Amino acid sequence: MALRAAAIGIGSNSLRLLVADIENGDLSTVLRERIGLRIFASLNSKLEIDETMIHNACEAVLLMKRSAEQTGAEKIYLFATSAVRDAGNKTEFSNSIFKRTGLKTDIVSGEMEARLSFLGAAGQNSAGMIDIGGGSTEIVIGDRGVPQFACSLQAGAVRLFREFPVASKADTQIVIDAVNRLLELQLKAIQQMKTPAQWVGVGGTMTAAATSIQGIPWQSKDKIPGFTATKKDIRRVMETMAALPLDRRRALGTVPPDRADIVVHGFAILLACMDTLAIDQITISERSNLDGYLQWITAGE
C-alpha cells in the first residue's frame, strides 16, 4: 500500500512543497507548491536571519503543512538548505519553526543537498546534475543512480545578485568569472570522472531557462520537464535579459515576477558550469531535492 508523504524544503530563494504517494521507492506526485521567500536576502552582516523573515517563514511553513494535511499526507518532513545552513541564528530559526508548526527542521549539508537533488532528478540513470539555488549550486556525477562525485559551490543566484550587480551584457562576465574561480577548485576531481551520458538541470534557474528559451509564459508547466537547453540558447537569453531593466524583464512574462531580478545571475552560473565542464546541452527536470528527500527519508517504509 502506498504511503502518502510530504516534504517541505526551505531554500535560499523559495519555500517548496511536494506531496507524493510512495510505493516500492517510486514517487507519484500529488501536489507541488512554491512560495517565494528569499531567506538568503534577509541575512544581515552577522549572517543572521532577521525577525521579520523568521515570522514569515513560520507562517509559510504552517500554510504548506496545512496544504499537505488537506491532501491526506500521513507524514510531513521539513528540511532546509544553504541560507539556513549559513545562518548564525539557525537554532533560533529552527526552534521558532517548531513552536509554530510542530515540525523539526533537518538542516542538510551542502554535499547531502547535492546527493538529494541527484537522487530526485536522475533516478537510476547515469548522469551529471546541476542544481542552481539561491545560495549555492550543487553538482553531482553518478552512475546507475549512485552518486560518485558531489560538491556544493557557494554560488547561488541570490548570493551573486547581492555581490555582483548586472546592468549589461558585459557585467555577466564578472559573474561567470566568479563562478569559474570556484569551479577550478573542483575541476580536477570532475575531470577524473567518467563523462556523463547526459546532464540534468534542477531548480528555478533551469525552469526559467526552459520558458525563456521557448518564449512561453512561466506558468507553462507542461513544456518544462524534458526540455533540452543548449549553451548557445542560454547565452542568448542571458545576454538579452541582462540589458533589460527589471520592469521590462518582468513584462516578458517568461520568468516568475519574484525571480526576474536574479534570473540573469542564475543563467550566468549555468553558463559558467556548461563552459567549464564542456556541457553542450542540459535537460530540465521538474524533480528536485524534494523528491530525493522523500525517497531517502521514507526508504524501507
C-alpha positions as CSV (number, residue, x, y, z in Angstrom):
1,M,0.0,0.0,0.0
2,A,1.3,3.4,-0.9
3,L,2.4,5.9,1.7
4,R,1.3,9.5,1.2
5,A,4.0,11.7,2.5
6,A,5.1,15.4,2.1
7,A,8.4,17.2,2.1
8,I,8.7,20.9,2.7
9,G,12.0,22.4,1.6
10,I,13.3,25.8,2.9
11,G,15.5,27.0,0.2
12,S,17.5,30.2,-0.1
13,N,15.1,31.7,-2.6
14,S,11.8,29.9,-2.0
15,L,9.8,27.5,0.1
16,R,8.6,24.4,-1.8
17,L,6.2,21.6,-1.0
18,L,5.9,18.1,-2.5
19,V,3.2,15.7,-1.6
20,A,3.6,12.2,-3.2
21,D,2.4,8.7,-2.9
22,I,5.4,6.4,-2.4
23,E,5.3,2.7,-3.1
24,N,8.4,0.4,-3.5
25,G,10.6,3.5,-3.6
26,D,8.7,5.1,-6.6
27,L,7.1,8.5,-6.2
28,S,3.8,9.6,-7.7
29,T,3.3,13.4,-7.4
30,V,0.1,14.5,-5.7
31,L,0.8,18.2,-5.2
32,R,3.6,20.7,-5.8
33,E,3.6,24.3,-4.4
34,R,6.0,27.1,-4.2
35,I,6.2,30.4,-2.1
36,G,8.8,33.0,-2.8
37,L,10.6,33.9,0.5
38,R,14.2,34.7,-0.3
39,I,15.6,33.9,3.1
40,F,19.2,34.4,1.9
41,A,18.5,38.0,1.1
42,S,17.3,38.6,4.7
43,L,20.7,37.6,6.1
44,N,22.3,40.6,7.8
45,S,26.0,41.5,8.2
46,K,26.2,38.9,11.0
47,L,24.7,36.3,8.7
48,E,21.5,36.2,10.9
49,I,18.0,35.7,9.5
50,D,16.0,38.8,10.6
51,E,13.0,38.6,12.8
52,T,10.5,39.5,10.1
53,M,11.8,36.7,7.9
54,I,11.6,34.2,10.8
55,H,8.0,35.1,11.2
56,N,7.2,34.9,7.5
57,A,8.9,31.6,7.2
58,C,6.9,30.2,10.2
59,E,3.7,31.3,8.6
60,A,4.6,29.9,5.2
61,V,5.7,26.6,6.5
62,L,2.4,26.4,8.5
63,L,0.5,27.1,5.3
64,M,2.2,24.4,3.4
65,K,1.8,21.9,6.3
66,R,-1.9,22.5,6.2
67,S,-2.0,22.1,2.4
68,A,-0.2,18.7,2.9
69,E,-2.6,17.7,5.6
70,Q,-5.6,18.5,3.3
71,T,-4.3,16.0,0.7
72,G,-4.2,13.3,3.4
73,A,-0.4,13.2,3.9
74,E,0.4,10.8,6.7
75,K,3.9,12.1,7.3
76,I,5.3,15.6,6.8
77,Y,9.0,16.3,6.7
78,L,10.8,19.6,6.8
79,F,14.4,20.3,5.7
80,A,16.5,23.4,5.0
81,T,19.4,24.1,2.7
82,S,22.0,26.8,2.0
83,A,20.6,30.0,3.6
84,V,19.6,28.4,6.9
85,R,22.8,26.3,6.8
86,D,24.8,29.6,6.7
87,A,22.7,31.5,9.2
88,G,24.3,32.3,12.6
89,N,20.9,32.0,14.3
90,K,19.9,28.7,12.6
91,T,19.0,27.2,16.0
92,E,16.7,30.1,16.9
93,F,15.1,29.9,13.4
94,S,14.5,26.1,13.7
95,N,13.1,26.5,17.2
96,S,10.7,29.2,16.0
97,I,9.5,26.9,13.2
98,F,9.0,24.0,15.6
99,K,7.0,26.2,18.1
100,R,4.7,27.4,15.3
101,T,4.3,24.3,13.2
102,G,5.4,21.3,15.3
103,L,7.8,20.3,12.5
104,K,11.5,19.8,13.2
105,T,13.9,21.3,10.7
106,D,16.5,19.0,9.2
107,I,19.4,21.3,8.1
108,V,21.2,19.3,5.4
109,S,24.9,19.7,4.5
110,G,25.9,21.0,1.0
111,E,27.1,17.6,0.0
112,M,23.8,16.0,1.2
113,E,21.8,18.6,-0.6
114,A,23.7,17.7,-3.8
115,R,23.1,14.0,-3.4
116,L,19.4,14.5,-2.7
117,S,18.9,16.6,-5.8
118,F,20.7,13.9,-7.8
119,L,18.5,11.1,-6.3
120,G,15.4,13.1,-7.1
121,A,16.3,14.2,-10.6
122,A,18.5,11.5,-12.1
123,G,16.8,8.4,-10.7
124,Q,18.7,5.3,-11.9
125,N,20.3,6.9,-14.9
126,S,24.0,7.6,-15.4
127,A,24.1,11.3,-15.5
128,G,25.5,14.6,-14.3
129,M,23.3,17.0,-12.4
130,I,23.4,20.8,-11.8
131,D,21.1,22.3,-9.2
132,I,21.2,26.1,-9.0
133,G,19.6,27.5,-5.9
134,G,19.5,30.9,-4.3
135,G,22.6,30.4,-2.1
136,S,24.5,27.6,-3.6
137,T,24.9,25.4,-6.7
138,E,25.2,21.6,-6.4
139,I,27.0,19.4,-9.0
140,V,26.8,15.7,-8.9
141,I,28.0,12.9,-11.3
142,G,26.7,9.4,-10.8
143,D,26.4,6.0,-12.5
144,R,23.2,3.9,-12.4
145,G,21.7,6.3,-10.0
146,V,24.5,6.2,-7.5
147,P,26.4,9.5,-6.8
148,Q,30.1,9.1,-7.3
149,F,31.1,12.8,-7.1
150,A,29.2,15.6,-5.3
151,C,30.1,19.2,-4.5
152,S,28.4,22.3,-3.4
153,L,29.6,25.7,-4.6
154,Q,28.9,28.9,-2.7
155,A,27.4,30.4,-5.9
156,G,23.7,30.8,-5.8
157,A,21.6,33.3,-7.8
158,V,20.6,35.4,-4.8
159,R,24.1,35.3,-3.3
160,L,25.8,36.5,-6.5
161,F,23.0,39.0,-7.1
162,R,24.0,40.7,-3.8
163,E,27.7,40.6,-4.7
164,F,27.8,41.5,-8.4
165,P,25.2,43.9,-9.9
166,V,24.3,43.2,-13.5
167,A,23.1,46.0,-15.8
168,S,24.6,45.0,-19.1
169,K,25.8,42.1,-21.1
170,A,29.4,42.9,-20.1
171,D,28.5,42.6,-16.4
172,T,27.5,39.0,-16.8
173,Q,31.2,38.0,-17.4
174,I,32.1,39.2,-13.9
175,V,29.5,36.7,-12.5
176,I,30.8,34.0,-14.8
177,D,34.4,34.6,-13.7
178,A,33.4,34.4,-10.1
179,V,31.8,31.0,-10.6
180,N,34.7,29.8,-12.6
181,R,37.1,30.5,-9.8
182,L,35.0,28.2,-7.6
183,L,34.7,25.6,-10.3
184,E,38.5,25.5,-10.7
185,L,38.8,24.0,-7.2
186,Q,36.7,21.1,-8.2
187,L,37.7,20.7,-11.9
188,K,40.5,18.1,-11.4
189,A,38.2,15.8,-9.5
190,I,35.4,16.2,-12.0
191,Q,37.7,15.5,-15.0
192,Q,38.7,12.2,-13.4
193,M,35.0,11.0,-13.5
194,K,33.5,9.1,-16.4
195,T,31.9,11.6,-18.8
196,P,28.1,11.5,-18.0
197,A,25.8,10.2,-20.8
198,Q,23.6,13.2,-20.1
199,W,23.3,16.3,-17.9
200,V,20.1,17.1,-15.9
201,G,19.2,20.6,-14.6
202,V,17.3,21.2,-11.4
203,G,15.9,24.3,-9.8
204,G,14.2,27.6,-10.7
205,T,17.0,28.9,-12.9
206,M,16.5,25.7,-15.1
207,T,12.8,26.1,-15.4
208,A,13.3,29.8,-16.2
209,A,15.8,28.8,-18.9
210,A,13.2,26.4,-20.4
211,T,10.4,29.1,-20.6
212,S,12.7,31.9,-21.7
213,I,14.3,30.0,-24.5
214,Q,10.9,28.9,-25.7
215,G,9.4,32.3,-25.2
216,I,6.5,31.0,-23.3
217,P,4.7,32.1,-20.1
218,W,6.5,30.9,-17.0
219,Q,3.3,29.1,-15.8
220,S,3.6,26.7,-18.8
221,K,4.4,23.7,-16.6
222,D,3.8,21.0,-19.3
223,K,6.5,22.4,-21.6
224,I,9.3,22.4,-19.0
225,P,10.1,18.8,-17.9
226,G,12.3,17.1,-20.5
227,F,13.1,20.3,-22.4
228,T,16.7,20.4,-23.6
229,A,18.5,23.7,-23.3
230,T,21.7,24.4,-25.4
231,K,24.6,26.5,-24.2
232,K,24.0,28.8,-27.2
233,D,20.4,29.5,-26.3
234,I,21.2,30.0,-22.6
235,R,23.8,32.6,-23.6
236,R,21.3,34.3,-25.8
237,V,18.6,34.7,-23.2
238,M,21.2,35.7,-20.5
239,E,22.6,38.5,-22.7
240,T,19.2,39.7,-23.8
241,M,17.8,39.9,-20.2
242,A,21.0,41.5,-18.8
243,A,20.4,44.6,-21.0
244,L,16.8,45.0,-19.8
245,P,15.7,47.0,-16.8
246,L,13.7,45.0,-14.2
247,D,10.3,46.1,-15.3
248,R,10.9,45.0,-18.8
249,R,12.2,41.6,-17.7
250,R,9.0,41.1,-15.7
251,A,6.9,42.3,-18.7
252,L,8.3,39.5,-20.8
253,G,6.3,37.0,-18.8
254,T,8.7,34.2,-19.2
255,V,10.0,34.1,-15.6
256,P,8.2,34.4,-12.3
257,P,8.0,38.1,-11.2
258,D,9.8,37.3,-8.0
259,R,12.7,35.8,-9.9
260,A,13.2,38.5,-12.6
261,D,15.9,40.3,-10.6
262,I,18.1,37.3,-10.1
263,V,17.4,35.3,-13.3
264,V,20.4,36.7,-15.2
265,H,22.7,35.6,-12.3
266,G,21.3,32.1,-12.4
267,F,21.8,31.9,-16.2
268,A,25.4,33.1,-15.7
269,I,26.1,30.4,-13.1
270,L,24.6,27.8,-15.5
271,L,26.7,29.1,-18.4
272,A,29.9,29.0,-16.4
273,C,29.2,25.4,-15.4
274,M,28.5,24.4,-19.0
275,D,31.6,26.2,-20.4
276,T,34.0,24.8,-17.8
277,L,32.6,21.3,-17.8
278,A,32.2,21.1,-21.6
279,I,28.5,20.6,-21.5
280,D,26.7,21.4,-24.8
281,Q,23.2,20.8,-23.6
282,I,21.2,20.1,-20.5
283,T,17.8,18.5,-19.9
284,I,15.4,20.2,-17.5
285,S,13.8,18.2,-14.7
286,E,10.9,19.2,-12.5
287,R,12.1,16.7,-9.9
288,S,14.4,18.1,-7.3
289,N,15.9,17.6,-3.8
290,L,12.3,17.4,-2.5
291,D,11.8,14.2,-4.5
292,G,15.2,12.9,-3.4
293,Y,14.5,13.8,0.3
294,L,11.2,11.9,0.3
295,Q,12.8,8.9,-1.3
296,W,15.7,9.0,1.1
297,I,13.7,9.6,4.3
298,T,11.0,7.0,3.6
299,A,13.3,4.3,2.3
300,G,12.2,1.0,3.8
301,E,8.8,2.2,5.0
